[in-house]
Amino acid sequence: MDRRMWLHATLASATLGVLPAAAQTAAGPSTPGSGGAGSWATAWTGSAQGPYPVGNPSAQPDQRFAFPDPAEGARDQTFRLVLRPDLWGPRARLRFSNAFGTRPLRLDGVFAGLHWGGAAVMPGSNRPVLFGGQPGVTVAPGGEVWSDPVGLPFAAESGHPLLAGRKLAVSFHVAGPSGPMTWHAKALQTSYVTPPGAGAHGAEEGEAAFPLSTASWFFLDAVDMAAPAGTPVVVCLGDSITDGTASTMNGDDRWPDVLSRRLHAALGHRVAVVNAGIGGNQVVGPREYGPDKPFPGGPSALARLQRDVIGLSGVATVVWLEGTNDFSRNGNATLDAVREGMTEGVRRLRAAIPGVRIVGATVTSALGSTSAAHGHAEQDEKRRGLNDFIRQSGLFDAVAEFDRATLDPATGGLREEMIPDSTTGGKGDRLHPNRAGYLAMGMAVEPSSVVPAR
């Protein structure tokens, strides 16, 4: 049975109320979090980084028509966010964040379905999402909320190979005006939104109500899937080089995506890799962050550990790649400060997640970058010092050698073939690796160093 036929057969069975045997087993009394065979595993993240429009989006369409007044945010309109879960399950739950909002955020008309194409959802797959049994929820300023579990009948056979790479469409109506919108700027994935004042359209599976597009994610910052207990979740914590700057728009070819495919090839449906990168992020800076003091790179890694790593479900491993922004002219941190920051971050992670495995990733070169903030000799000297620390300190359980995978020994910068931009074309900035560079980085990680054999 080909891919399309299998999906339609599965959806038809769900519509008729006849689930495959695998779904009946998964929907039994052993529910995630109940102490039975099932549990929650985070399958996707889009780290909340600040109030729109402060941030570093890539290939962003003109947002004036969707959000005419950033201070007012969304106004009586529906979002349809498209995202790729790294793991599928028969049930999901969604986390919505108002971390950088200044007003209560009212959401209703929330739905989750299988993405078809454009802003369309696969017919028959869209499912309503509830909150405490109610169709709507109010998220307090600075707060977050998890939805109730929602069944995904089309993913009942969660390990089916035809689900690999498929995307989830999450729709929700903002009763608005929302005020400042908590967002993740650099999605490198096209999502959709209705015009202001258009009302609730999440239940619609067609695309007619969603003429506007965005290359960012708003309010939604995590998705969990029901999974067997002990399913390891690998969190890739980092800056724009983890977030995927200069990778292919809608191409899923950031280095965490490459690592994900390698781990799934080895382990099948028994692992999840999620991306907690934020473009411009630093280990120790800025010192202060909030809706009234935003910074394009978001809160420091240390400030966001709780929300973006510790607060996720099933975390077994963290791969940490950061430091280049701390050493930029904007960050200007000392090498000692970043080493101490990483040491403190590792301490917090080990204290909060017993048995967590932490992999230190060496920082890639920015020497010769066309960015005014990067590429100078002092930054490269500090970068090399930090890489020596990552390799030799014993702080980490393993090391991912991204520097060696991308370095041109003749120039001290990135290899020439890894420089041209893969997102919009062009010469590249000699700071962000392109698709070829991310492929080399993802292939440089030894899978057993991330998820050891058990």
N, C-alpha and C positions, 0 to 999 in steps of 0.2 A: 504494500500500500504506500503510495507516495505521500509526501509531506502534507499537501493540501487536503487530500482525501482523508488522511488520518485526523487532521485537525477538525474537519467538518463532521466526521463520524463521532469524534469525542464530544463536540459541542452539541450535536443532535441528541446523543445519549443523555447529556446533562439536562437539556431542555425537556426531555421526556421524563426526567426524574430517574433514569436508569443509569447508575454509575458502574464503571468497570469494577472488577473485583478489587483491584489495587486501591481504588477510591473508597470502597466500602470499608476496607481494612483501615485506611488512613483516617477515616471519619469516625472511627470507633471511640470507645470511652477513654482511651489513652490520649488526652489532649496535651498540647504543648504547655509546659510549666506545671503539669499535674504530678510529675514525679514518675510517669510511666515511660514507655519506650520513645515517646516523642518529645521534642523540645523546640525552642526557637533558635534560628540561626540568622544573623543579619546577612541579607543577600544583596543589598545595595545601600550606598550612602551618597549624599550630596552635601558635604559639610557646610553648615550655616556659617557665613563669613561676615555678614554685616547688613546694613540697610541699603537697599537699592537707591541710587545707582553706583555706590562706592564699591569698586572692585575692578577686576581685570578680565572682562569677557573676551572671547575670541569669535570672530566672524558674526558679530551681533547685528541683526537687522535693526533698522530705525525703530526705536521703541516709543516714539512720540504719540503714535496713534493708539497704542495699547495703554500707555501710562502717561497721559498728558502732564500730570502734576506729581512728581515723585513724592512730595511731602504728603499728598493725599493717598498715594498708592493705588491699589486696585479699588474699583468702584462698581459694585453690583455686576461682576463679570465672572466668567468661568475659565479656569485654566485646564488644559489637557497636557499634562507632563508625560513625556516619553522617556523611559529608562530601561536599562537592561539588567534584570536580576542575574546575579552570577549563579544562583541556585533557585530551582523551582520547587514548590511544595503544594499540597492540596489546599492549604490555607495560608493566608498572609495577614499581616497587620502592618499598619502605616503609622509613622511618627511625623507629626506636624509641629513645626517650631515657630514661635513668635519671639525668638531670642533677642532680636534687635528691634522689636516693635515698641511703640510708645502708647498704643491703644489696644483694647481688647480686640482680638481677631475672631470674627464670627464666620464659621465654615458650615455649609450644608450642601446637599446634593452631591455627595462624594461617591464616586464609582471607581471600580478597578476592572479592567478588561484586557484582552489580548490585543496588542497594537497590530493594525493591518497595514496601513500606509498613509502618509500624510497625516491628517488629523482624524482619520477614521479608525474605529475599533472593529475587530472581527465580529460580524453579526452573531448574536447569541451569547457572546462571552462577557458582556458588561454586567457587573454585579454591584449592588448597593453596599456601601460601607457605613456601619453604625458606630456610635460612641456611647457606651453604657446603654445600649438598646435604643438609642435615639438617633434620628437622622441628621442631627447637627450638633455642633460643639462650639464653645467659646474658649479661646486660648488666651490666657492673661498675658499682659506685656512681660517679656522676659521668660515666659513659660513654654512648655511643650506638652503634647498629649499623644497617647497611643490610641489607635482605633481598636474596636472589637475585632476578633478574627473574622475574616471574610473568606468564604469558600471559593476556590478556583477550580471548578470541575474540569476545565480543559488541561489542568496540570495535575490531574489525579495520578497519572503515571509519571511521577515527577522526574524519574530518571530517563524518560524516553529521549533518545538522541535528537528527535525532531524539535524538542523544546530548546535545545542549546542555541544560544544567540538570539532567541526570540525576545521581544520587548513588551513591557507592561505599560499600558496607558492608564494613568491615574488622573481622574477628572474631579474638580471640586469648584464650588461656587463661593466666592467671597462676597458676603452681604454688604460690606464696605460702606463708606470708604475705610480702607484698612489702616491708613496711616503708613509710616515707613515699613517697607516690605523686607522681611528676612529672606535672603536669597543666597544662591551659589552662582557666582557670575559665569564661570567658565565650564559650562556643561559639555561643549563640543558635541551637542546633540540637539536636534531641532525639536522644540515643543510648540504648543499652540495656545492661543487665548482669544476669547471673544472681545468685541469692542466694549468699552465702558458702558454701563447701563443696559447691557444685553440680557441680564438675568441668568437663571440657572439652566444649563444645557448639558450637564454631565450625563444624564440618562440617555442622551441621543448617541447612537453609534455612528452616524454619518458625520461628515466634515463641514457641512454648509455653514454651521454657526461659528466656525473657527477660522476666520480669514487672516488673522494676524499670527505671526510667528516670533519665537524668541530662541536664543541659543543659551539660555540660562534656566535654572530650576528655582522655583519660589516656594517657600513655606515647608514643603515636604523635604525631610532630610534623612530618613532611613526607612527601609522596608525589611521586615523579617519574614521568613518563610518557615513553615513547619518542616522539621527535619529530624532524622534519627538523633537521639541523645548522643552527645559527644562529637557531632559534626564540627570539624575545626574551621573557624573563620580567621582569615588572614587579613589584617588591616594594613594598608599601605599609607603611611603617614608622611606628608611632605608638602612641598611647595608647587610651583607651576610645572616643574619637571615631572612630578607625579600626577598633577592635575591634567597634564597633557598638552601644554602649549606647543604649537607647531606640528602636532599630530593631525591625522586626517579627520575632517568634520564628518560626523556620523560613521566613522570608520572603526571605532573601537580598537585602536592600535596604539594606545598608550602602553608604557612598559607593564603596569599592573594587568592590562588585558592580555598581553603576551604571556605573562607568568600564569595567569588564570588558565589559559588554554593548555599550557604545559602541565599544570597540576591536574586538571580534569582529564587529560589524556592518560595520566599515570594512575589517578585515583577514582576516576569516574565521578559519580554524583555524590561524593563523600567529602567535599570541601567547598568553601566559598572564599573568594577574594574580593575585597571591597576597597574603593579608592577614597581616602580621606585627605587628598591633596587640596590645597588652596593656593592659587596663583599669588605670588608675592609674600607668602608666609615666612615667618622667622621663628627661630627657636626661642629667643628671649625677648624680642621686641614686638610691638611697642609696649611700653611700661603700663599704659592705660588704654582701655578700649571700651567703647560703648556706643549707643545710638547718637550721643552728642559728641563723641570723639572717635569717629570711624577712621579706618586706615585701609587702603586698598588691599593689603595682604591679610586682612582679618586679624583676629586676636592671635597672640603668640601660640606656638605649639603647646607650651606649658599651660597656658590659660584655657586651652580647649581640649585638653586630654580627657576630662571627665565626659564631656558631651560626645566627642568624636571617636573615642576609643573605649574607655572604661564603661560608658553607658550603653554600648552595643551588646548584642546577644551572641554568646558562644565564642568570644575572642580567644584564640589559642596562640596566635603569632602576630607580632607587629614588625613590619619592615619600615625603618625610619630613614628617610633621605631628606636632610635639610642642612642649611648652613650658608649657602651662597648668598641669600638675601641679607643675612646678618652681617656679612662682610662687604656688602655693597656700600656705595656712598650714602644711600638712604639709611642703612642700618648702622654701619660703622661700629659694630660691636668688637670687642677684643676676642682673641682666640680663647683666652682663659674663661671669659664669660660664656661662650658657647659650649666649651667643654663642660663647665660646671652646670650649665642648663641641661645638657644631654644627660649628665650623670643624675641630676635631680629628676628628670623625666623618667628615666629608667627605674629609679628607685620607686617613684609613685606607681608606675605600671606594675611592678613586681608586688608591691604591697596590696594593690587593689585587685589584681588578677592572679591568684596563686597558680604557679606553674607556667605562666606565660613565657613564650619564647620570643626574644627580641633580637632582630637582625639589624645590624648597623650597615648602612649603605654608604659607600664612599662617594663624595661629591664630585660631579663632573666639572670640567674646566669651562670657564667663561672668558679665558684670555683672548684679548682682541675683539671683544664684543662691541657691536655698534651701539648698544644701549649706553646712555650717558652714565648710568649708575654702576655699570659692571665693566669687567674686562681689564681693570688696572692691575699693576704688578702687586700691590699690597694685598688686594683681594685674593690673588692667586697664591701668595705666600701663606696667608692664613688658611686657605682651602687645603693646601698640601699639609699644613700642620694638623688640621682637623682630621684629615684622612689617616695620618700616622696614628693619631689618637684612636680612631675607630678600629684600626687594624691591630694595634698593639696593647691597648689598655686592659683588655680582658673584660670590659664592661658588657660586651654583647655576646650572645650565644653563638653567633656566626656573623660573617661579613659578606655582603654582596658587592662585588668589585665592578661597580659602574664606571669608575674612573678609568680603569684599565681597558674596559670594553669600548670606550669612546675616545680615548686620548690619541692624538697624533704626536708621537714622540719628537718629530722633527720641528713642530711649531709650538708645542705645549698647549695647543687649543684642541677643539673638537676635530675629528677627522672630516676632511672636506666633503665627503659624500653624505655626511650626517648633518650638514648645515642648511641646505635649501629648505624653505618652509613648506610643509605638506598640507597646511590648512587652506591658505589662500594663494599659494605660490609665492614666488619672490626669492630673494637671495638668502633669507634667514638672518638671524641676529648674532650668530656665533655664541649664543647663550643656551638656547633651547634646542636639544636634538630633534631631528625630524623623525619620520616614521622609521627610517633605516637605523637611526640611533636608538630609538625606543625598542626596536626589535633586538638589537644587539644587547641592550640592557636586560630585557626580559629573558634572553637566552643565557645571560651570564649568571643567573641565579641557579644554584644547585637546588632542585626541588626538595631533596632530603634535608637541606639546611633550613628550609621553611616549615615543612611538615615531615618530621622524621618518621621512619617506618615504625609501626607499633606491633 
